[in-house]
Amino acid sequence: LSFSYFSGIALAAEMITDVGGNWVGVVTLENGQELPYDITISQEGTTASGFLAGIGGPDITITDVRLEENILYYSSTRPIGGAEVPFDYIAVISGDYMNITIIRVGATGPNSVLSTLTRRQ
């Protein structure tokens, strides 16, 4: 009984998804404009932090970072038109690829939900 119990713990520890590194992609706006998407993530176990570059603005720190199996959730606030605009992100990780859904919190209409497929560099 104790052998299988400890085997399960070891297996669970090995299943932590690696999200560390620099991930690069392109976000295409509804009008066809392409903006670079570049996120750098530091990871320790299930804890991660990082910053975003690109998307037409200054580098910003990501917040509320949470890793659940192969899904990374995080948030940011980006200055747009003189306002601080909140965004939520849901990133599904598969190897060296991360498919990210970008949600402009509280917005509707064009560019309120975007996505990008990034690749670890």
N, C-alpha and C positions, 0 to 999 in steps of 0.2 A: 504494500500500500504506500509506504513512504517513497519508494523509488518512483512510482508513477506521479506522485504529488510533486516531487522535485523536478522531474522531467518536464512537467507542464509549466513550471515556473521558468525554467531555462528556455523553453520554446517561446514563451511570451516575451522574454527579454530580447530574443533574437528578432522579433517581429517589428521592432521600432523602425519606422520608415526614415531613411536618410534624406533630409531636405536641405542640408547644409550646402553652401556654395553660391555661385552666381548663375542666375537663370535669365535668359534673354529671349525676347519675342517681339511681336508687333501687334499693336491694337489698331484695328481699322474702324474709324468712326463711320456713322451712317452716310456722311457725304463722300466717303471714299478716302479721306485723308488717313494716312498711316502714321502712327506715332510709336516710337520705340518704347518697349517695356523692359525694364532691367531691375531685377530684385536680387539683393544680396542677403543671404540668410546665414546666421551663425546658430548652431544647434548643440545642445547638451542633453542627450536623452530625449525626453518628450517636451523639453523647453527650448524655445527658439526666439530669436530677435533678429532685427534687420532693418534695411532701408530700401526704398524705391527710388529709382532714378528714371528720368524720361517722362513720357506722357505730357510733354509740353510744359513742364514746371520744374521747380527746384527739387532736390533730393529731400525725401521725407521719411521719418521714422515710422515703421509699422508698429501697431499696438494690439493689445488683446489677442496675442498669438496663441493658438491652441492646435495641437496635433492629435488627431484621432485616427488611428490606423494609418491609412494612406491619404487622409484628407487634412489639409492645412487650412485653418481659418485665421484671418487677420483683418485688421482695420487700419485706416489712415485718415488723416484730415489734410486736404490739399487746398491751397489758396487758389481760388478761381474768381476772377472779376471782383476782387476786393473782399470776397467772403471766404470764410473757412468752411469748405464743403466736405462732409463725411462720406467715406466709402467703406464698404465691406467687401471682402474677397473670399472666395471659396476655391481652393486649389486641389485638384485631384492629381496625385503623384503616381506615375508609372515609370519606374527606372529613372532615366535621365530626362524625362518629360514631365511637365506640369501643365495641366489644362486649367486655366484660371477664369472664373466668372467674376466680373467686376460690377458691383452694384452701387450706384449713386443713391445713398440713403435718402428716402423721402421724395425722390424725383420720379417723374413719369415722362414718357415721350422719348424723342431721339437721344441716343447715347446714355440713357439711364441704366441700361444693362448691356455690358460689352463682354467680350471674351478674348483670350489670347492663348495660344499654345506656345509655351516656352520650353527651352532646352537648356540643360545644365552645361555650362561652358568649362 
